[in-house]
Amino acid sequence: MLTQDAVAFFGSKANIMKLLGYSNSAVYRWGDVVPESSAGRLYVLSHHKIPYRTEDYEPAAPAEG
């Protein structure tokens, strides 16, 4: 799940932080991809409207060389 998709759906990182019950700035430290443990919760809370792509959480394939 991309952070920008979650923010677009819920309105702001502050809204996500409140929704998930986070008392610190964890949401503000997310990169481009929502951590998988939070993504699952947001997917359910959005009634499956935010795209949840398993490929966002698959380990990167080793570079061929």
Buried (B, 14 or more C-beta within 10 A) or exposed (E): BBBEBBBEBBEEBEBBBEBBEBEEEBBEEBEEBBBEEBBEBBBEBBEEEBBBEEEBEEEEEEEEE
